Amino acid sequence: MAALEADANFAERTSGSWVRKTWTDTELAAFPSPDDGNNRYDISVPATTWTTPAAGNNTTGLVIVYDANTGAGTDSNLQLVSHHDFAVTTDGNDVVLNAGVFYRAS
């Protein structure tokens, strides 16, 4: 994550009620069984809400990272898992990342 933040083309949104969200092992523990009929394995994420980001605090992407060392508290410990298009034009309403498949192996 530290290397990503050092990139001039990357800007983490931290204003207008945007904050980092944490998914715990409890929320991620319920991975489904493989879908043998379709020869694939889907991994979902929990629904996540950002409360009333102010208008003008738009986003274009979402980064999911893994923190194996939660006690260190630095971005250097965060490992990039995936990047997703997440274009949001804020208008003062809640923004909800719906639970659903974010990764499919087939």
Backbone as CSV, one residue per row, in Angstrom:
resi,resn,N_x,N_y,N_z,CA_x,CA_y,CA_z,C_x,C_y,C_z
1,MET,0.832,-1.188,0.000,0.000,0.000,0.000,0.876,1.251,0.000
2,ALA,1.971,1.208,0.724,2.855,2.376,0.763,3.386,2.700,-0.630
3,ALA,3.739,1.671,-1.394,4.239,1.889,-2.754,3.137,2.463,-3.648
4,LEU,1.923,1.991,-3.482,0.799,2.516,-4.255,0.559,3.979,-3.928
5,GLU,0.601,4.323,-2.646,0.385,5.711,-2.245,1.504,6.634,-2.735
6,ALA,2.675,6.076,-2.977,3.794,6.876,-3.474,3.644,7.211,-4.958
7,ASP,2.750,6.514,-5.655,2.510,6.753,-7.074,1.746,8.067,-7.245
8,ALA,2.258,8.945,-8.086,1.638,10.251,-8.299,0.247,10.152,-8.902
9,ASN,-0.088,9.026,-9.546,-1.407,8.851,-10.152,-2.442,8.305,-9.177
10,PHE,-2.044,8.050,-7.944,-2.934,7.479,-6.936,-3.197,8.519,-5.855
11,ALA,-4.443,8.637,-5.434,-4.780,9.524,-4.320,-5.855,8.846,-3.482
12,GLU,-5.523,8.527,-2.253,-6.502,7.918,-1.361,-7.501,8.988,-0.923
13,ARG,-8.777,8.668,-1.048,-9.831,9.600,-0.657,-9.988,9.518,0.858
14,THR,-9.685,10.612,1.556,-9.789,10.636,3.021,-10.644,11.781,3.526
15,SER,-11.298,12.493,2.619,-12.135,13.615,3.047,-13.597,13.307,2.738
16,GLY,-14.473,14.170,3.240,-15.891,14.037,2.931,-16.512,12.762,3.445
17,SER,-16.074,12.270,4.586,-16.577,11.047,5.242,-16.038,9.752,4.655
18,TRP,-15.107,9.821,3.701,-14.471,8.599,3.210,-13.417,8.180,4.228
19,VAL,-13.480,6.947,4.669,-12.498,6.382,5.592,-12.200,4.956,5.168
20,ARG,-11.061,4.445,5.599,-10.748,3.041,5.354,-11.708,2.176,6.146
21,LYS,-12.109,1.079,5.550,-13.003,0.130,6.218,-12.234,-1.155,6.471
22,THR,-12.525,-1.788,7.588,-11.847,-3.027,7.964,-12.843,-4.171,7.975
23,TRP,-12.475,-5.241,7.287,-13.245,-6.478,7.365,-12.440,-7.425,8.239
24,THR,-13.094,-7.998,9.234,-12.404,-8.890,10.157,-12.480,-10.329,9.669
25,ASP,-11.723,-11.188,10.345,-11.749,-12.603,9.985,-13.141,-13.188,10.162
26,THR,-13.925,-12.657,11.077,-15.295,-13.134,11.272,-16.136,-12.869,10.034
27,GLU,-16.030,-11.670,9.473,-16.813,-11.319,8.290,-16.358,-12.075,7.047
28,LEU,-15.099,-12.440,6.999,-14.559,-13.117,5.824,-14.489,-14.632,5.972
29,ALA,-14.856,-15.156,7.139,-14.699,-16.581,7.416,-15.685,-17.468,6.667
30,ALA,-16.768,-16.920,6.211,-17.825,-17.733,5.616,-17.649,-17.893,4.106
31,PHE,-16.434,-18.205,3.660,-16.231,-18.444,2.233,-17.040,-19.669,1.810
32,PRO,-17.655,-19.615,0.650,-18.488,-20.732,0.199,-17.644,-21.908,-0.283
33,SER,-18.312,-23.009,-0.471,-17.661,-24.167,-1.073,-17.462,-23.899,-2.557
34,PRO,-16.497,-24.563,-3.174,-16.323,-24.394,-4.626,-17.594,-24.778,-5.379
35,ASP,-17.832,-24.128,-6.489,-18.956,-24.420,-7.363,-18.475,-25.460,-8.376
36,ASP,-18.552,-26.729,-8.000,-18.035,-27.801,-8.855,-18.815,-27.924,-10.158
37,GLY,-20.092,-27.605,-10.154,-20.902,-27.697,-11.367,-20.440,-26.730,-12.452
38,ASN,-19.987,-25.564,-12.041,-19.508,-24.552,-12.996,-17.984,-24.457,-13.026
39,ASN,-17.319,-25.330,-12.279,-15.855,-25.342,-12.221,-15.279,-23.976,-11.873
40,ARG,-15.771,-23.402,-10.772,-15.258,-22.108,-10.350,-15.395,-21.945,-8.835
41,TYR,-14.726,-20.910,-8.342,-14.784,-20.579,-6.922,-14.941,-19.069,-6.808
42,ASP,-16.035,-18.635,-6.214,-16.330,-17.215,-6.058,-16.032,-16.771,-4.634
43,ILE,-15.379,-15.612,-4.506,-15.129,-15.027,-3.194,-15.894,-13.714,-3.119
44,SER,-16.686,-13.580,-2.072,-17.508,-12.390,-1.893,-16.962,-11.521,-0.771
45,VAL,-17.399,-10.282,-0.751,-17.063,-9.359,0.321,-18.345,-8.934,1.020
46,PRO,-18.242,-8.532,2.279,-19.449,-8.080,2.983,-19.896,-6.708,2.497
47,ALA,-21.189,-6.437,2.635,-21.699,-5.097,2.317,-21.004,-4.099,3.236
48,THR,-20.609,-2.973,2.659,-19.867,-1.962,3.397,-20.453,-0.595,3.075
49,THR,-20.679,0.222,4.107,-21.304,1.526,3.920,-20.381,2.652,4.369
50,TRP,-20.287,3.674,3.521,-19.650,4.930,3.898,-20.791,5.906,4.114
51,THR,-20.853,6.509,5.291,-21.977,7.349,5.670,-21.804,8.773,5.139
52,THR,-22.730,9.173,4.323,-22.893,10.517,3.765,-21.606,11.220,3.317
53,PRO,-20.860,10.629,2.376,-19.731,11.385,1.831,-20.239,12.675,1.185
54,ALA,-19.587,13.758,1.479,-20.022,15.066,0.992,-19.941,15.151,-0.525
55,ALA,-20.822,15.929,-1.109,-20.813,16.144,-2.554,-19.449,16.654,-2.984
56,GLY,-19.017,16.194,-4.147,-17.724,16.610,-4.681,-16.555,15.727,-4.264
57,ASN,-16.795,14.726,-3.435,-15.749,13.797,-3.001,-15.885,12.489,-3.773
58,ASN,-15.814,12.579,-5.078,-16.055,11.451,-5.973,-14.892,10.468,-5.961
59,THR,-15.182,9.229,-6.334,-14.154,8.196,-6.409,-14.165,7.550,-7.789
60,THR,-13.088,6.856,-8.090,-13.005,6.099,-9.340,-12.634,4.648,-9.107
61,GLY,-12.084,4.325,-7.949,-11.638,2.954,-7.725,-11.684,2.558,-6.269
62,LEU,-11.559,1.266,-6.048,-11.550,0.675,-4.721,-10.373,-0.292,-4.654
63,VAL,-9.576,-0.180,-3.603,-8.429,-1.066,-3.412,-8.712,-1.944,-2.203
64,ILE,-8.498,-3.246,-2.367,-8.628,-4.182,-1.260,-7.220,-4.647,-0.903
65,VAL,-6.879,-4.526,0.384,-5.552,-4.912,0.858,-5.692,-5.899,2.010
66,TYR,-4.586,-6.593,2.289,-4.536,-7.554,3.388,-3.481,-7.099,4.378
67,ASP,-3.812,-7.128,5.655,-2.878,-6.752,6.710,-2.577,-7.975,7.570
68,ALA,-1.438,-8.594,7.319,-1.049,-9.782,8.086,-0.500,-9.412,9.453
69,ASN,-0.099,-8.153,9.618,0.508,-7.706,10.861,-0.298,-6.529,11.393
70,THR,-1.452,-6.814,11.968,-2.360,-5.750,12.374,-1.792,-4.881,13.485
71,GLY,-0.796,-5.353,14.216,-0.223,-4.564,15.303,0.749,-3.506,14.843
72,ALA,1.284,-3.613,13.626,2.302,-2.671,13.165,1.713,-1.314,12.806
73,GLY,0.535,-1.307,12.232,-0.154,-0.060,11.947,0.461,0.815,10.876
74,THR,1.182,0.226,9.919,1.754,1.037,8.849,1.289,0.535,7.494
75,ASP,1.249,1.442,6.523,0.847,1.058,5.176,1.845,0.111,4.534
76,SER,3.070,0.103,5.004,4.075,-0.816,4.457,3.722,-2.271,4.725
77,ASN,2.881,-2.520,5.727,2.461,-3.881,6.050,1.251,-4.338,5.244
78,LEU,0.597,-3.422,4.538,-0.605,-3.765,3.784,-0.224,-4.294,2.410
79,GLN,-0.728,-5.486,2.083,-0.444,-6.129,0.802,-1.637,-5.971,-0.129
80,LEU,-1.383,-5.453,-1.325,-2.444,-5.259,-2.307,-3.037,-6.605,-2.712
81,VAL,-4.364,-6.705,-2.654,-5.078,-7.906,-3.088,-5.694,-7.663,-4.459
82,SER,-6.420,-6.557,-4.597,-7.074,-6.281,-5.870,-7.477,-4.813,-5.965
83,HIS,-7.699,-4.378,-7.197,-8.215,-3.034,-7.483,-9.473,-3.205,-8.321
84,HIS,-10.493,-2.413,-8.028,-11.771,-2.509,-8.729,-12.245,-1.129,-9.146
85,ASP,-12.904,-1.044,-10.302,-13.579,0.191,-10.670,-14.666,0.444,-9.630
86,PHE,-14.719,1.643,-9.112,-15.711,2.009,-8.098,-16.017,3.489,-8.284
87,ALA,-16.647,3.796,-9.415,-16.947,5.183,-9.758,-18.179,5.644,-8.998
88,VAL,-17.978,6.611,-8.116,-19.066,7.141,-7.307,-19.056,8.661,-7.412
89,THR,-20.205,9.215,-7.772,-20.396,10.662,-7.741,-21.182,10.948,-6.472
90,THR,-20.530,11.541,-5.502,-21.161,11.732,-4.197,-22.169,12.873,-4.233
91,ASP,-23.231,12.674,-3.438,-24.292,13.683,-3.376,-24.822,13.870,-1.955
92,GLY,-24.061,13.389,-0.969,-24.488,13.516,0.418,-25.252,12.319,0.938
93,ASN,-25.546,11.335,0.075,-26.208,10.107,0.507,-25.165,9.051,0.823
94,ASP,-25.555,8.034,1.600,-24.663,6.930,1.902,-24.207,6.250,0.618
95,VAL,-23.000,5.733,0.653,-22.472,4.930,-0.449,-22.321,3.512,0.077
96,VAL,-22.911,2.559,-0.639,-22.894,1.170,-0.196,-22.186,0.313,-1.230
97,LEU,-21.154,-0.384,-0.776,-20.521,-1.431,-1.573,-21.323,-2.683,-1.271
98,ASN,-22.083,-3.145,-2.249,-22.940,-4.304,-2.019,-22.111,-5.566,-1.890
99,ALA,-22.564,-6.437,-0.994,-21.920,-7.727,-0.870,-22.044,-8.446,-2.201
100,GLY,-21.036,-9.140,-2.579,-21.088,-9.864,-3.828,-19.710,-10.335,-4.234
101,VAL,-19.667,-11.036,-5.331,-18.426,-11.642,-5.803,-17.443,-10.550,-6.227
102,PHE,-16.240,-10.571,-5.638,-15.213,-9.653,-6.093,-14.056,-10.383,-6.745
103,TYR,-14.072,-11.718,-6.633,-13.009,-12.509,-7.256,-13.589,-13.852,-7.663
104,ARG,-13.267,-14.280,-8.868,-13.715,-15.594,-9.348,-12.534,-16.333,-9.939
105,ALA,-12.279,-17.512,-9.434,-11.259,-18.387,-10.004,-11.971,-19.505,-10.745
106,SER,-11.591,-19.710,-11.975,-12.233,-20.792,-12.737,-11.231,-21.441,-13.665
